[in-house]
Amino acid sequence: MTPFRKMHGLGNDFVVLDARRAELPITPARAAAIADRRRGIGCDQFIVMEPGRDGADVFMRIRNPDGSEAGACGNATRCIASLVAAETGKDRVLVRTIAGDLPVERLPGGLWRADMGPARLGWQEVPLAQKMDTLHLPLSRGVVADPAACSMGNPHATFFVRDLDALPIAELGPSLEHDALFPERANIGFVQVLDPGHLRLIVWERGAGLTLACGSGACAALVNAARRGLTGRRATVSLPGGDLVIEWREDGHVLMTGPVATAFTGTLDLEAYAA
Ligand SMILES: N[C@@H](CCC[C@H](N)C(=O)O)C(=O)O
């Protein structure tokens, strides 16, 4: 049996496995089966901790419930850093992902601040299908139009809307995620600007669907709002699961501050899930 931990950041929930001491037989199909909320444990992302090398404390591999691999997961970054910090006593932890190195720092009050790296604003970096201004994408569905895009190590498009509660996000999300503009699909954020220091955000996540919170989506929302002149470089982002504080530093790096939680721990029989 393999031990696992069920964690979440603002209700964005993860099954976390530890493959640092011994490799685990994880395939995309097996990760998807475990992430299934009816036939598996259920989670928004399936996270495997792998050995950290060359200065990193841990490597974090991220999979969505459809089995696809992601370059960033802000909420899981805080959770994984908190586990390593509890083991080592460190207050600063370097989490490596396939998209880069993310330093995470313990703050008072059970909060963790992750440096999510630089927001990437070029069309090839998002990536988009062809050359265009990432501040205004020629994309619309019904009442939503003209999103801005950036990459936080994973692709994001942010729509700015007047009334978040009036949107049929579960209907809009799938077709926007799969639009031909996004060769690697995209996470789709819908933002209502409450004031220049406060955003409301709901994210349709690539490979996962509607989630209670998306850390990288919150970073993208603040960056895109600031680029549009709708906010300053720091704002509270209120998601259905709670609040994150996001700051876009002058050097381009995006800092995300929020909580972490463990819901429960257990063991699972990996071989019981089809590979
Ligand atoms: N929940 C995450 C983002 C997870 C990955 C995303 N679905 C993708 O495929 O890029 C977060 O907190 O950032």
The ligand as a MOL file (V3000), in Angstrom:
LIG
                    3D

  0  0  0     0  0            999 V3000
M  V30 BEGIN CTAB
M  V30 COUNTS 13 12 0 0 0
M  V30 BEGIN ATOM
M  V30 1 N -4.9150 24.6490 -9.5900 0
M  V30 2 C -3.7430 25.1580 -10.1370 0
M  V30 3 C -3.4950 25.0450 -11.6030 0
M  V30 4 C -3.3880 23.5750 -12.0420 0
M  V30 5 C -2.9020 23.3240 -13.4390 0
M  V30 6 C -3.8340 23.8080 -14.5330 0
M  V30 7 N -5.0920 23.1260 -14.5390 0
M  V30 8 C -3.1400 23.6400 -15.8830 0
M  V30 9 O -3.3680 22.6510 -16.5890 0
M  V30 10 O -2.3310 24.5030 -16.2340 0
M  V30 11 C -3.2270 26.4070 -9.4740 0
M  V30 12 O -3.5030 26.5860 -8.2580 0
M  V30 13 O -2.4700 27.1580 -10.0810 0
M  V30 END ATOM
M  V30 BEGIN BOND
M  V30 1 1 1 2
M  V30 2 1 2 3
M  V30 3 1 2 11
M  V30 4 1 3 4
M  V30 5 1 4 5
M  V30 6 1 5 6
M  V30 7 1 6 7
M  V30 8 1 6 8
M  V30 9 2 8 9
M  V30 10 1 8 10
M  V30 11 2 11 12
M  V30 12 1 11 13
M  V30 END BOND
M  V30 END CTAB
M  END
